Amino acid sequence: MAHMIPQEPRTKRINLRATPYQERLIRAGAVRRGENLSDFILESACTRAEEAISDQVHFIASEAQWKAFTKALDAPPRVLPKLKRLLSKPSLAESR
């Protein structure tokens, strides 16, 4: 999953501690990919972060689910009398 990194200077510092094994492993991975250590760590961390939050951005639906979803989006909004009444009253902040 490619991530969008704005082209701007790196000004933030991220410090972390690793075991000797983790350091060797990470350095070996960076060498294998032909990247410097910072680029390798940042790329790996950003990829994992995107994976962790992807369920909030992307979803998968069957064809039937997709049709039901688009049908609901295309339908006119339902009038909910209680909600309409609530939203027609001034808020607490406005009434002070």
Buried (B, 14 or more C-beta within 10 A) or exposed (E): EEEEEEEEEEEEEEEEEEEEEEEEEBBEBBEEEEBEEEEBBBBBEBEEEBEEEEEEEEEEEEEEEEEEEEEEEEEEEEEEEEEEEEEEEEEEEEEE
